[in-house]
Amino acid sequence: MADIDTISKYLIQHYPDHFACFTLARDDVEVIEVIETEQPTIRARH
């Protein structure tokens, strides 16, 4: 599953217009901004 996630992130970051048109099955999509959604990983040690 991690491979698919990596590929999806790459496509969204480099080709956001094409990815949005493909996933929404529409040609009239305009991407205004790609929002960074990475969250830092915090691990608690007990």
Residue pairs with C-beta under 8 A, 6 or more apart in sequence:
11 18
11 19
12 19
12 34
13 34
16 31
16 34
17 29
17 30
17 31
20 29
20 31
21 27
21 29
